[in-house]
Amino acid sequence: MVSVVEPATEEVLAELPQAGVEETDAAIARAREAFPAWRRIAAGERAELLRSVAARVRESAEDLARLEARNVGKPISDARGEVEMVADVFSYYAGAPERLLGDTIPVDGGLDFTFREPLGVVGLITPWNFPLAIVSWKLGPALAAGNTVVLKPAELTPLTALELEKLVVEAGIPEGVFNVVVGQGRVVGERMVEHPDVAKVAFTGSTEVGRRIAARAAETIKRVTLELGGKSANVIFADADLERAAAAAPMAVFGNAGQDCCARSRILVERSALDRFMSALEEAVEAIRVGDPLDDSTEMGPLISAGQRESVATYADDDAPIAIRGSAPEGKGYWFPPTVLCPVSNDDRAAREEIFGPVACVIPFRDEEEAVRLANDTIYGLSGSVWTRDGARALRVARAIDTGVMSINSNNSVRVTTPFGGFKQSGTGRELGPHALEHYTELKNVYYATEG
C-alpha cells in the first residue's frame, strides 16, 4: 500500500494500492488498444471532449484545490490558482486538434505535403510539487495530438491525478485513453521507460533522475521530454525599483515553500545597492505568513516531508551566513522558516545545489559583465529574472543569460500560452504554448507524383 501523508499534520490522508510491473503493463496495454480509435476521432470531436474536461475541472475546482492543498501542503489560494490553470490548459489545447496543420512544399514532378501524426502511447512521470498542474501541461497536448496516455504521479501526491482520471472519463473521453498507475518510480516509472509499446516519455523531476531516464529511453529510441532542476538567478541592478524588486523576491523563492524548479534562489544584487535591497528584503521576508494551508491568509505552507525538511536544514545550519530568518509554526507539520543567506559566494554549496526549500542566497556583483558570468555559472538554465530601468541593459542581459525562461522586472515563469523549458541540464523540449504539440507528434512527409 501507498500511504499518503498530509504535510501540515503528519497524519495519513489516504491509503492506496501500490501498482507493480503487472499493473503497469496492463495500463500500457489498455492505452495501446485505445489508440487506433482515439487517433481516428474527428478533430472537432476531440476538441469538444477537451473542452468538456475543462468544464468538469471548473465544476470540481474547490474540491480539487482543497485536496491539493492538503496533499502537498500548499496554500489554498495557490491551489485554487493552479486548478484554474489546469482548466485553462485543457481549454487552450481544445483549440489544437483543428489547428495541427501541415505544409505544402513545391517540388518537381508532383506535390509534397506534411502531416503531424500522433506518437501512440505516451508515458507521463510527474512530480510532487505541482501534481495536478504539471499533469495537465503534459496531458493536454498529448490528448489533443491524438495520443493515449499512461501517467505515473508522484507517490507522495497522487490524489488529484486520480480525481482527474475520473473527470476525464466523465467528460466522455473513452476509457483506456488516460490511465493512472500509482507506484514507485523505480518500478512503475522504469517499466514505462523500458516498455517497447511506449513511444514517448515526458518527465518532470530532478536532473539526476532525468539523466537515468534519458539513458534508459535511448535503448528503444524513445522520444523524451525532460523538465528538470534549476538554480535560477534573480539579477537586480542598482538602478532598478529596489522596493518593488525586494517585495517580489521572497515569493520567487519561497512560493510553494521553495519546492519549485523555477525558484529564483540565487539573488544577485549590485554591490552599491546591497544594503538598501537587504533592508527592504528583510521587511518583506518577515511579513510572510507561514501556516495552515487551508487558511486563506497563508502564503507559505510546510515542506512535503520530514526527509525534505532535514535536507533543507543542512544548507541553513549554524555555520551558514544567515542574514534573515522568518517565522514558522511549531509542533506537528514539516515546517521550515523562510531563510536568506548573505553574503554568499557563487561557489558555495548553497549556491551550487538545488535546495528545493525556502532558502535564498544573496550574491553581490560589481557590474553587468560579472552579473552575467555569475548567472551562467551553473549546470542549470531553467528560469530567471533581471530588474533594471535601463531597457537596453534589460534586453542585453536577458539574451546573455543561458536560460529557457527569462523575465524582465518580473518573476513570472509560466503562462499557458507560452513555451516553458530549460537550457543545459535543466532539460530538453518545451511544455505549454503551441510548441508543446511538436513534442507529442511526428512529422510525416508525403510525396505525390503527378507526372506519368
N, C-alpha and C positions, 0 to 999 in steps of 0.2 A: 504493500500500500504506500501511497504518497501522502505524507502529512503536510498540509498547507497551513502555515503559521501566520497569524496576524502580527506584524512587527510592532505595533503600538501597545499590544497587550501581552505578547509572547504566548497567547492561547492558540490552540488548534482551531482553525477556521473550517477546515474540511478534510475528509479522508477520501482518497480516490484510488481506484485500482491502478496498478502500475503496469504499463504495457512492456512487452519484450519484443524480440525479433519476430515471433509468430504473428503478433498483433500488427506489427509494422508492415510485414509482408502482406497481410490481409488488407490493410488500408491502401497500400500501393496497388494491389490487385483490383480493388474497388474503383480506384481512380483511373486505372488503365482501362477497365471495362466501360467506364462512363465517358471516356474521352471522345470516341468517334461520334456519339450522338451530340455531345456538348459542342464540339467544334462545328457541327453542321447546323446548329441553331442559327436562324437568321440574325443578322447584326442588330436589327431593330428590336427583336425579341430579347436578345441578350442585354441590350441597353435597358429595356424596361425592367428586367429582372434585377439588374444592379440598382436601378432607382428604387425598386421595392425593398432591397436590402437597406439602402439608406433610410427609407421611411421607417422600417422596423427598428433600426438603431435609434432613430429620434424618438420613437414611441417608448422605447425602453431606456431612454437616456439616464434618468435619475437612478434607476436600479443598477445599471451598468457602472455609473460613476461611483456609487456608494460601495459596490463590490470591489471596484478597482482601488478605491481609497483604502479600504480595509486590507486588501490582499497585499498591496505594495507599500502602504504607509504614506502615500502622497496626500497632500491637502485636497479636500473635496472640491475646492474651486478649480484646482489644476485638473483633477479628474473629469470634472464637467466639461472643461475646455477641450480635453483630449477626446472625449466621447463625441463632442460636436465635430471635431476634426475628422473622426472616423466616418461619420455620416457624410461630411463634405468630400472625403476621398472617394467613397462609392458613388456619390453624385457626379463628381468630376470624371471618373473613369466610365460612367454610364454614357458619356459622350464619345468614348473612344471606339467602340466596335464599328460604328458607321463612318469613322474617320481614319481607319487603318488603311491608308491609301498606298498604292504602288506608283511606279513611274512608267512612262513610255520613253524608249530610248531610240533615237534614229540610228539605223544600221542599214547596210547594203543588203539587198536581196530579200527583205522581209520586214517583219515587225518584231520588236523586242520589248518586253514588259516585265514588271516585277510584282510579286505578291509578298505580303507579310503573313507567314504561316505560324500557327501555334507550335510550341515545342512538344507538348504531350503532358506527361505527369511532372509537376514541379514540386520539389520538396522545400518547405519553409522551416527554418530554425530561428526562433525569435527569443529575445532576451527578457529579463525580469523587470527592467526599469521602466519601460513603457509598453506593457504587454499587449494592450488592445490596439493602441495607435500604430505600432510598428507592424503588427499583423496586417492591418488594413493597407499600409503602404505597399506591401508585397501582394496581398490577396487581390486588391482592386485591379491592378494592371494585369495580373496573371489570369484572372477570370475574364476580363474584358478582351484579352487577346485570344481566348478560346482554349486555354489550358485547364486541366484539372489539378487539384492541389491536395497534398498531404502536409499537415502542419504539426510540428513538434514545438509546443510552447515550453517556456522555461518551467522546470519542476517547481520552483518557488511560487510562481504566479500563473497558474493555468486556468483560473476560474472564469475570467471574462472571455477567453478563447472558446471555452466550452459553451458559454452562453451565445457567443456569436455563431457557432456552428448550428445551434437551434434556430436562430433568427434567419440564417441563410436558407435553411430548409423551409421555414415558414414563408419566406419571401417567394418561394416557388422554384428555386434552383434545385435541379434533380439531385436526389441522394447519390452519393459517390463522387460528386464533383468537388466537394470540400470535406475533408476528413481530418479530424483532430486526434492525435495519438499522444497520450501523456506518459512520459517515461524518462529514463536517464539519457543524457546526451551521449554517453559512451556506448549505449546500447541502441536506442531508437535513432539518435542522430547519425551515428556511424553507419547503421544499416541503410538509412536513406541515402547517405553519401556513396556507399558502395553498390547499391542495388542497380542492376543494369536497366531496369524499366523506369528509373527516374532520370529525366532528361536534363534537369537543371536543379541546382540548389541555391537558394538565396538565404544568406546567413547574416544576422546581426549579433555581435558579441565581441569578445576580446580578440586582440591581434594574435595572441598565442594559439587560440583555438582556430582562428581563421587560417593560419598557416597550415594546420593539420588538415583542415577541410580541403583547402586548395590542393594539397599533395595527394590526398586520397581520391578526390574527384578527377584528378588527371589520369588515373588508371582506366577510367571509362570515358575520358574526354567529355566530361560533363560541363555544361555551361555553368558558370559560378558568378554570383554577385555577392560581394563581401562588404559589409559596413562595419568597420572595426573601431579600434580605440582612438583616443585623441588626447592631446595636451595643448589645447589651443591658447593662443596669445591674445590678450586684450591690450592693444598698444595705445597709450594715452600720452599725447603731446602736450607741452606746456600751454599752447595756445587754444586748447580745447575748452569747452564749457565744463570746467572741472567739477562743479557741483552736480551737474547732470550726469557726467561720467561716473562719479563716485556713487551717486544714488542708484545707478543702473548696474554697477559692477557686482555687488553682492549676489543678486539673484541670477546673474550669469554664471555663477559658480555654485551657489547654494540651492538653487532650484532643484527639486527632486532630491534634496539632501546631498547634492553634489554627485549623484549617481546618474550621470549624463555624459555620454561620449563627446558632446558638444561643449562641455563646461569650459569656459574661458578661465582656466585655473592658474594660468601664468599672466599676471597683471604687470605689464611692462610700462613703467612710468618715467617720463623725462625727469632727470635729477633736479632741475631747477623748480619743478612743480611738486616734488615728492612730499614735502611737509604739508603743503596745502591740501594735496589729494588725500593723504593719510588721515588728516583731521576730519575731512568730510566723510571718508570711508568709515571711520570708527563710529561716527554717529549713525550711519546707515546700517552697519552690521549689528550694532547693539539694539537697534529697533526691530530686528527681525523676530517675528512671533513664531516660536517653535512649540508645537504641542499636538493635541488630539487631531488627527487627520479629518475627522468628521465635523470639526468646528469651522464655521465659515470664515473666521478671522485668522486661522492658522496659515502661515506662509511656508513653513518647513516642517516635515514630519520626521519620523525615525529612519534609521538605516534599515536595510532589508533583513539583516540577520545579525546574530551575535558575532559570527565569524567576520562579517564585513566591518563591524564596529572595531573589532580587535585589529584588523588590518589597517584601518584608517588611523587608529591611535598611534601606530608606530611612526607616523610622519609628524605627529604633533606632541611628542613626549617632552620631558623636562629639558632636554638638550636643544630643542628646536627654538628658533628665534620668534617666539610668539609675540606678536605686536598687538593683536586684537582678538578677543575671545568673547563670543556672545553667550547667551544662556540656553539651557536645555532642561527639560523636566528630569526629575529623579524618580527612581523606582522602576516598575515594570516598563519594558519597551527598550528598543535598541537605539537610545538617544545619543546624539553627539552634538556638541555646540558648534556653530559656525566659527571658523578659526582662520585668522590671517597671519601668515609668516612674513616677516620683513626685518632686514633686507635678506634676500635670498640670491645666491649665485645660480646662474642657469646650469651650472654643473652639479648642483646639489641633487641628492636623490629625490627630494620632494618636487623638484622642478623637472626631473627627467621621466619619472614614472607616473602612470595614470593612477591617481589615488582612488578615484571613484568614491569620493566622500566630500564633506563640506570643509575642505582645507584649500586655501588660496595662497599662492606665492607672489609676493610683490618683488619685482626685479627692476632696479633702476637702470636707465640707459642715458648716454651722453647726447646722441644725435640720431638723425634719421638712418644713417648707414648702420650704426650699431643696433638700432631697434629692429631693422630688417634681419640683420645677421642673427640676433638672439631669437627672433620669432621663428626663423627657419632652422635653428639648431636643435632639431628633434627628429625622431624617426616618424613622427605623426604629421598629418596635414588634413585635418577634418574641417575645422571652422576657425573663426577668428574675427576680430574687430579692430578698427582704427578710429581714434577720436581726435579730430583736429578741425579748426575752422578754415584751414588752407585747402581749398578744393583740389589744386594741382597735387599737393602732397598726398592728400587722401587717395587719389587715383594711383599715384606712383607706388605708394606703399601697398595698396590693395592688390595691384598687379604683381608686385615683387615678392609678396609672401606666398609660399608654396602651400596652398590650402584649397580645398574644394568649395568652401562656402565662406564668403567674406562679407562683413557688414561695415558700413561707414556711419559713425555716430549712432550706432545701434548695436544691440547684442542678439538680434533675432537671426536664427539659423534656418528655420523650417517653415515653408509655405507649401500648401497642397499643389500649387500651380508651377512651382519652380524646382529645378533639379537639386538633389541632395546626395552628397557622397564625397569621398576623400581622395587626397593625393597620397603618395608614398605608402607607408604601412598602415594607413587608415582605411585602406580597402580599394576595391575596384568595382566599377559600374556605378549607376545612378538610380536613385529612387525618387518618386514623386515627379510631377510635371509630365509633359509629353515624352520626355527622354526615357522614362522608366519602361515604356512599352517596347523600346528597342531590345531590352534585355529579356523579354518574355516572348519573342518571336524570332523566327529565322527568315532571312531574306532569300526568296526564291526568284531566279531569273528564268524566263521562258522566251525562246526564240521561235517565231512562227515564219517559216519560209513562204514567200508569196510568188517566187519565180519558179517556173517549171524546170 
